[in-house]
Amino acid sequence: MIENTKCECGHNNPVGTILCEYCGKPLDESIKDKQTIEQEMRYEGKARRSQTFDSTLFDRVWNFFSSVKVAIVLILITLVAAGIGTIFPQEQFIRYGPPEVFYSQEYGVWGELFYKLGLSDMYSSWWFFLLLAMIGVSLVICSLDRVIPLYRALKNQKVIKNTDFISRQRISHQEEVLLEHKDQKLDQLAHALQKKFYHVRRDGDALLAEKGRISRWGPYINHIGLIIFLFGVILRYIPGWYLDESMWIREGEVKRVPETEYYVKNARAFAEMYDQKEIPQQSGENGQVVKKYQTDAILYKKDGKTGKLKPVHKQSILVNHPLEYQGLSLFQSGLKPEVDSITLKVTEKKTKREQGKFTVDLYNIKPDHVYPVGGNLEVRVLEYYPDFALEDHRPVTKSQTPNRPAFIFEVKQKGQSEGERSWVISGLNFENPKTNQYDIDLSGLNTVNSSALMVRVDKSLPVIFFGGIISMIGLVMGFYWQHRRVWVRWKDGVLFVGAHTNKNWFSLRRELQLASRRAELKLQLVKE
């Protein structure tokens, strides 16, 4: 750190300054022997906080996050982690069963390890959120640490610069010019540079020509866009800002939309087929071809006073034409017929005479519900397994979806205290006790169409888009403009010329060479 920062020109510079703010003369002993000060010109030699203070905990945290290397490492770690998370599907996309079972069954040891390491729900994990937050903090601190001193330096540029500053530029030249010719040469050079769209300022025997300063702000505008973009991504972790769920809903059913205050009713669901005349013969399609899937939906919201559902929106949902209401979107993603209820018949074993039928709603079975059969029998549901399976020789249900319904019924005559028990298992001809007087068999299936709906809420999307647009503006500013400056000073019979740009040095050399010819100067530019 430089303690004595007073320049020979008399200007007192802040601690840590490398080039004098007023005249540009190098102050650091380590750069006085360097041929050029190109690296020091990146931030105009201004003192940066990260290179000046390191005594407190805040200073150390600031210095850590102000490092570009740290930012790059954080970005690489996040990219690698995000890539690893795509090796196997995330939990929200698994096809069946609990995650701890799915990954080990589908992918073996690697799948089990993937789940135990927490990679199966990585993008919602606290540590992935922390990585994104650290990148955001790094972008903010990196930008503030550099843009504030750069802004101050460019805002307060002085025209008269020390000849040592000019001669140490990457592009520099010295030429003897007589006193009586200096004003003419300076005027000619200023006029030539103005024709190249430079903004020229003159102070006595010195010139400062500048253009394209906007280019210096491009990276920081880009950083602002990235910060806004990351902020939008982080907003998705806040409940209510982002939702990506799916649901199945049958015709006539009213169901709550996951993680929202809304309910939706499937009033009608159907698939429309193409007429055979509409299908081109060369298409090679045989049989029926779906023309469109449609769900006529009604969206409800519960009234806070009465507690009743109140319709708020009605719309037909088609593929790529979702129901949209106040940020909520319901997309059509599938349609299939489902068994809604089954009709069973009760037959007397000896006479084979049918006693009657009853219908069981597979989605609405109340405990101990009694179904009257014929005029004298009652059937009661004792146990119900929607998705029947056996584990350790005991009946269990794998889910609440009636994929393979199984029942234990009690059949008795009216007034009888205790009846006989019968098992009915889907897809299995189960033999009940021979002492039973009645058999229960399947008589018919009642099916309805069930729609698969994707539920989307993304309030953060405008923030993400806005950040992306700002970032692109910053990239354009940085890529398509160059910040070019030319310093000219006449002193003691010598004309000093120096030039600097943040990129495209060849173009600056060519431009300066053409301007010097118009000013009748023979500039011999220094090679790289």
N, C-alpha and C positions, 0 to 999 in steps of 0.2 A: 504494500500500500504506500502511496506517495503522501508524505506528511506535508512537505513544503510545496504548495501548489501555486505559488505566486510566479507568474511569468515575467520575463524581462520587459514585456510591454507594459507592465504595471497592473495587469488584470489578476484579481484573486479568483482562482478556480475552486470548485468543490473538491473535497478529498476523493481521490480515485480517478480524477480526470487525466487522460493520456495526452490529448491534444488541447492546447489552449483554446478556450471558447471564443476568444476575441480574435487572435491572430493566427491560430492554427499551429503554432510552433510546438514540436514534440516536447513533452515534459518528462516522460519516463526515460530513465537512463538506458533501459534495456532496448529501446527502439532508436536511440540516437545514432547507432552505427548501421542501421538498416538502410538499404538503398531506396526502398519505397515504403510508404505507409498505407498500402492498399488494405490490409487486414484491419488496421485501426480506423479506416474510413467507414467501416460497416455501420457503426453507431456514432460516427463523427467524433470518436475519441471521448465521448461523454462518460461520466461515472455512472455505472449501473449498480443498483442496490445490492445485487447478489455478489458483486466483486468488492464491495466496500464494507459491509457489516456482517459479522458472524459470531457475535458475543452471546446473544440470547437464543432461547429455544425457538422463538418466532423467526429469527434470522436464519437458523439452521434449516427449519422447515421451508422457508422461502427459497433459500439457496438450493435445497434438494429439488424442489419442483420447478425451479427456474432453469434447470439443466435440460437442454435439448436431447441429450443422450438418455436421460431418465424418461422423457416423453416417448422417445422411439422405443425404448425397452417395454414400457407399459403398453404401447400400441401393439407391439409384436406378441407380448404375452396374451393380450386379449384376442388377437387374431388366431393364435394357435389354439387357445381354449375354445373359441367359437368353432374352429374347424373340427376339433375333437368331438364337440357336441353333436356333430352331424354324422358321426360314424354309425350310430344306431338311432332309431327314431326316439324323439322325446316322449315323455309320458302321455302328453295330451294327444299323441297320434297312435298309441298302441291299439291293437285291434280287439284284444280281449283280456279278461282277467286282471288281477292286481299286479302292479309293476314288479314286485319282488318275485312273482312267479313267472311273469311273461319273459323277462330278460334272460333268466336262467334257462327256461325251456327253449326259447328261440335261438339264443346265441351262446349257450353254454357258459363256460368259465369266464370268457371275456365279457359276456353280457351281465353276468352276476357282478363282476368287478366294476363294470360301467355303472351299474345301479348303486353299489355300495359306496363308490367314490362321489356320488351326488351328481354325476354327469347327465343323468336321465332327466333332470329338471334344471338344467344348468342356467338357462336364460332367465329364470326367475329366482335364482339363488342369490344369497346375500353377497357372496364373494365376487360374482360377476357384476352385480350392481356396484360394488366397491371399486372394481377395476374401472368401470365407466366413469364413476365419480372422480377417481384419481386422475384419469385422463383429462376430464373437464377442469379440475383444479390446476393441473399442469399447464393446460392451454391458457388459462386466465393469468397465472403468474408469469409464464414465459412472455406473454404479450405485454403485460404491464411493466415488466422489468426492462423491456427493450423499447416499447413505443413511446413511453413518457420522455426519456432522455433524447430519443431521436426527434420527437416533435419539438422539444425545446431548442435543440440544435438547429433544425431547419427553419424554425420560425425566426430565430435571431441571427441569421447568417450575416456576417460582415463582408463588405466588398473588399476591403484592403486586407490581404493575407500576408503573412511572413513569407519571404522568398524561400526560406527553407521548406515551408509547407508546400509551396508550388512546385519546387524542383524535385520533391520526393514523391510526387504523384506518378502513377504508373505511366501515364502519357505526359511528358514534359519536354520543354524546349527553351533554350536561351539564345538570344540573338542581340547583337549590338545594334542599337538604334540611337541616332544622334538626337540631342535635345530638341532641335528645331523640327525634327520629323515625328516626334513621339505623339503629339496630338493628332496629326494626320493618320498615323498608323492605328491608333486606338479608335478613332472615329470610323475608319474603313473596316476594321475588324468587327466593331460593334454593329455596323450596318450589315455586314455579311452574315453575322450570326443571327441577326433579327430576321433576315430572309429565310433562315433555316428554322424559324419559329421559336427561337430562344427569347426568353425574357431577360433583357440586358439592363443591368444597373451600373452606373459609373460613379466613382468617388475619387476625384483628383486624377491621379495617374494609374488608377486601377479599374478593372472591369470584372464583373461577375455575370456570366451568362448561364441561364438555367432553363431546363424544360423537362417535362415528364415527371414532376415530383410525385404525381398521383401513384406512380408505380411503387414508391416506397411504402405506401399504405396498403397495397394489395394483399401481402401476407397477413396483415393484422385484420383486414376486413374478412379474409378467409378464415382466420382464427375465430372471429366473432360469429361467423356463420356456423362453424363447427361446434362452438360452445352452445349456440341456440339449438343446433341439431341434437347434441348430446342431452341438453336439457329436455328436449321433447321426448327422447328415448327414456330418460329417467322418469318422466311424468307417467309413463306406462306402468310403473311399479306402484303408483298411487291408486287405491281402489276407486273404481268409477271412471277412471280415465281411459282404460283399455280393457277390452273383453274379447276373447276368442274362444267361444264354446260351441257345442253342437247339441242338438236335441231331436228326438223322434216324437211325433205327435200324431195320434190317430184321428180319423174323421170323427167329428162330433165332440172331440175331447178338448177341454180347457186346461191348459197347463201353464205353470209359472215359467217365465223366461229366466234362465239361470243368471243369478247374481244381479238381477234388476228388480225394479218395483212393478214390472209389467206382467200381464198374463196374455196368452194368445190362444185363440180358438181356431181349430182346423174345421172350418165350415164345410169345405169340400176339397177333395184331392183326387186328381185324375191324370192320366196320360193319354194324349191324343195321338193317334197313329196316322201315318201317311196312307192315302188311298193308293192301291196298286198302280193306278194310272199316273199318279204323281211321281212315281219312282222311275228314273231313267233305266232302260234295259241294260245299258252298258255298265251300270254301277255294280252289278253282280250281287245285289242284295236280294235275299230270298226271305219270304215270310214278312212279318210285320216290322215296320221301322217306326220308332218313336218320333213324332213331329214336335211335341212339346210336353213338358211336365208343368203342372199348374196346381197351386194351392191357394184357395180362397180363404184368407185369414182375417180375423177380427182381433184387434189389439185392445186389451182392457187395462184399466188402472183402478186400484182399490180406492174407494171414497174414504177419506180420513174420518168423516163423521159417522156415516152409516156402516162402513165396512163392506159395502157391496161393490161388486165389480161394475165399473162404468166404461162403456166402449169409447175409445178415443180416436181410433183410426181403423179404416177398413180398406183392404187392398188385395189384389190378386198377385201372388208371387210366382214369377217365371224365372227360368234359368237366366242369369245375368241381369235380371230386373227385380231387385230385392224390394221388400217392404221397408220403407224408411220413415222414421218418425223421431224427431228431436235427438238426432245422433245415434239412434238405434237402427241397425240394419239386420233384416232376416233374409238370408239367401236360400234358395231352393238348391239342395245338394243331392237329393235322392227321393225315390218313391218305391214302395213295395207293399204288396198285400200282406196283411197280418191277421192271424186268427184272433178275433175279438171275443168270441164266446163259443161254447160248445153245447150241443144238445145231447143229453144222455137219456137212455130208455131203461126202464126197470121191467125185468121179465121174471115171471115165476118159473123156477127151475123145473118142477115136475110137469106142469102143463104146457110149458113154453109159451104161455100166454102173456102178452104185453100188458102191464098194469098202467103204464102212462109214461109221459116224458117230462123232463124239466131242463131248463137252460141255465148254464153257469156263466156269469160274466167274469172272464179271467182277470180283469183289471179292477174289479170291485167286488171282492168277496168279503163279506162281513163275518166276524167270528160267530160260530153257532147259528148261522143263518139256516132257516128251515125252508125246504122246498116242498110244497104239497104235490103229491103224485096221485093221479086218479082221484078216487073219492075217499080212500081209506088209508093211504100210506103217507108217511112223512120222511123226507131225506134231509139229514143235517150234515154239514161239513165239519168234521172234527179237526182235520189237519190239511194244510195246502202247501205244496212245494212247487212254486212256479217253474223252476229250472232244476228238475230232479236229478240227483246223483247220490251215489253211495260212498261213504267214507268210513272206513273201519266197521263195515257192515251196518252202518246207521244211515238213515235217510237224511239228506241235507239239500239245500237249494244253493246253486252257484250264483244266482242273481235273482232280481225281482221281475225280470222279463220272462213271460211264459213261453220259453223255448221248448220245454218238455214238461208240461204240467202233470202233477200227480196229486191224488186226493185220497184221503181216508174218509169214507162216508159211513154214517149210521142210518140204517133203514129200519123203520118200525111202524107198526100200525098205530093209528090214533088211540090215545088212552093207554098205550103200552108204556111201562116205565123204562124199559131198556130194550134196545133193538140189537140187530146184528151188524157187524162191521165188514166193510168191503173196500179193497184197494182198487183204484183205477189209475193206471200209469200209461201215459202217452207212449205209443210205439211198442208196448209190451203187453202180451196176453197173460196177465197175472192170474194165477189160480188161487181163488179165495177158498176158505174152509168149506168142506163138503156139507157141513151141517147148515150152511146158509140156505135160507129159503128163496132168496132172490139174487138175480144177477143184474149188474149195471154195465151196460155196453154203450159204445159211441153210436149215436144216431145221425149226427150231422155237425158240420162246422160252419160258423158264420164269420166271414172275413170282411175287413174294411181296409181301405188304403191308408198307409201310414207315410207321412212326409218327413224327410230328414231336412232339418233347417240348421244352417250355420248362423250363429249369433255373433254379430260384430258391433263393438263400440270402440271408436278410436278418436277421442277428443284431442289427442296429441298430434294427429297427422298434420293439421295446419301449421303447428309450430315446427315440425320436422321439415315440411316443404319450405317454409319461410327461411329456416336455417340453411337449407340446401341452396336456395336461390341466392342468399347473401354470400355463401361460400363460393358459388360460381362467379358472382360479380368480383369477388376478391381475386379469384384465379385469373379472370380476364384482365383485371387491372395490373396484376403482377406479370403476366406473360406478354401482353401486347404493347406495353409501354416500357420505356427505359428512362431512368432518372439520369440525365446528363448535365454536367456542370463544367464550365471553363473559367479558370481564373487567369487574369492577365494583369501584370504589374510592371511598370517601368521604374527602374531604380538605378541610379549611378551609371546611366548610359547603356543599361542592359534591359532588354524586354524579356520578362519571365512569363512563360505560358505553361499552364498545367491543366489537365482535364481528368475527369473521373466519371465513371458510369457504374451502375450496379450489374450490368450485363451487356453483351454484344459490343465488345471492345473494337472489333474490326470496323464496324459501322461508324463508331465514334471517330476513329482515326481518319476514315475516308471523308466524313463530314467536316472534320476540322481542317483536313488538308485542302478541301475545296474552298472553305471559308478563308483560309490563309492566302490562297492564290488571288482571290478577289480583293484582298487587302494588300496585295503585292508584297506578301511576306513569303519567305522560303523556309517553311517549317520542315525540319527534318525530325520526324517523330521517332521516339525511342522504341526499339523493338521489344516484344514481350520477353 
